[in-house]
Amino acid sequence: QVQLVESGGGLVQAGGSLRLSCAASGSIFSINAMGWYRQAPGKQRELVAAITRGGSTRYADSVKGRFSISRDNAKNTVYLEMNSLKPEDTAVYYCAASRLPTIVAVSSWGQGTQVTVSS
């Protein structure tokens, strides 16, 4: 079993920045891809960014050029640097891990951290 703990959410004004962190523990040897999803009120959960163990990344079109995902395999931690934040980025952000090199097949979820962007 893998446990994921997020931190770094909060309230920020539009145009500001936040950095989310997600620390993994437990059966970390089983983790391949890691990533971030988000869910806004009344909307479906959507993939924001993902990174494989080797460092390949993918981003949702809505965050390309503004968000950056990175990973420290030695610390079992994945980060999401969010810049130029917009009110529409407001959501609960969830860390996710997969045994496969694709984050689509999520095997573990974090508890979520709230990000609120005020206009």
C-alpha positions as CSV (number, residue, x, y, z in Angstrom):
1,Q,0.0,0.0,0.0
2,V,1.1,3.5,-0.8
3,Q,0.2,6.5,1.3
4,L,0.3,10.0,-0.3
5,V,0.2,13.2,1.8
6,E,-0.2,16.6,0.1
7,S,0.8,20.0,1.4
8,G,1.1,23.5,0.1
9,G,-2.4,24.5,-0.8
10,G,-4.0,27.8,0.3
11,L,-5.5,31.1,-0.8
12,V,-3.7,33.3,-3.4
13,Q,-4.6,36.2,-5.5
14,A,-4.9,35.9,-9.3
15,G,-1.5,36.0,-10.9
16,G,0.2,34.6,-7.8
17,S,2.0,31.3,-7.3
18,L,1.8,28.2,-5.1
19,R,3.9,25.1,-4.8
20,L,2.2,21.8,-3.9
21,S,4.1,18.8,-2.5
22,C,3.2,15.2,-2.2
23,A,5.2,12.8,-0.1
24,A,4.8,9.1,-0.7
25,S,5.4,6.4,1.9
26,G,4.7,2.6,2.2
27,S,5.3,0.4,-0.8
28,I,7.1,3.1,-2.7
29,F,8.9,0.6,-4.8
30,S,5.7,-0.1,-6.6
31,I,5.2,3.5,-7.8
32,N,5.9,4.4,-11.4
33,A,4.0,7.5,-12.6
34,M,2.9,10.2,-10.2
35,G,0.7,13.2,-10.9
36,W,-1.8,15.7,-9.8
37,Y,-5.6,15.8,-10.5
38,R,-8.0,18.5,-9.5
39,Q,-11.7,18.8,-8.9
40,A,-13.7,22.0,-8.8
41,P,-17.2,22.2,-7.3
42,G,-19.7,20.6,-9.6
43,K,-17.1,19.4,-12.1
44,Q,-15.4,16.1,-12.8
45,R,-11.9,15.3,-11.5
46,E,-9.4,16.1,-14.2
47,L,-5.7,15.4,-14.8
48,V,-3.5,18.5,-14.3
49,A,0.0,17.1,-14.7
50,A,1.9,13.8,-14.6
51,I,5.5,12.6,-14.5
52,T,7.0,9.1,-15.0
53,R,9.8,7.7,-12.9
54,G,12.1,8.6,-15.7
55,G,11.0,12.2,-15.8
56,S,8.7,12.4,-18.8
57,T,5.9,14.9,-18.2
58,R,2.5,15.7,-19.5
59,Y,0.1,18.6,-18.8
60,A,-3.4,19.6,-19.3
61,D,-3.8,22.2,-22.0
62,S,-5.2,24.6,-19.5
63,V,-2.1,24.7,-17.4
64,K,0.7,24.4,-20.0
65,G,3.2,27.1,-19.6
66,R,2.0,28.0,-16.1
67,F,2.4,24.8,-14.1
68,S,5.5,22.6,-13.7
69,I,5.6,19.1,-12.3
70,S,8.8,17.7,-10.9
71,R,9.9,14.7,-8.9
72,D,12.6,13.8,-6.4
73,N,12.8,10.0,-6.4
74,A,15.3,10.0,-3.5
75,K,12.7,11.8,-1.3
76,N,9.7,10.0,-2.8
77,T,8.1,13.4,-3.4
78,V,6.4,15.0,-6.3
79,Y,5.9,18.8,-6.7
80,L,3.6,21.0,-8.6
81,E,4.8,24.6,-9.2
82,M,1.8,26.7,-10.1
83,N,2.4,30.2,-11.5
84,S,0.2,32.9,-13.0
85,L,-2.8,31.4,-11.2
86,K,-6.3,32.1,-12.3
87,P,-9.6,31.9,-10.5
88,E,-10.5,29.0,-12.7
89,D,-7.6,27.0,-11.1
90,T,-9.6,27.0,-7.8
91,A,-10.2,23.3,-6.9
92,V,-9.2,20.6,-4.6
93,Y,-5.9,19.2,-5.9
94,Y,-5.2,15.5,-5.4
95,C,-1.9,13.7,-5.6
96,A,-2.0,10.4,-7.5
97,A,0.3,7.4,-8.0
98,S,0.3,4.5,-10.4
99,R,2.1,1.2,-10.7
100,L,2.2,1.8,-14.5
101,P,4.1,4.4,-16.5
102,T,0.7,6.2,-17.1
103,I,-1.1,8.1,-14.4
104,V,-4.5,7.2,-16.0
105,A,-4.4,3.9,-14.0
106,V,-4.3,5.4,-10.5
107,S,-3.6,3.0,-7.7
108,S,-3.3,5.5,-4.8
109,W,-4.8,8.9,-4.0
110,G,-3.9,11.6,-1.5
111,Q,-6.5,13.2,0.7
112,G,-6.5,16.4,-1.3
113,T,-5.5,20.0,-0.7
114,Q,-7.6,23.1,-1.4
115,V,-6.3,25.8,-3.7
116,T,-8.3,29.0,-3.9
117,V,-7.5,31.8,-6.3
118,S,-9.2,35.0,-5.7
119,S,-9.9,37.6,-8.5
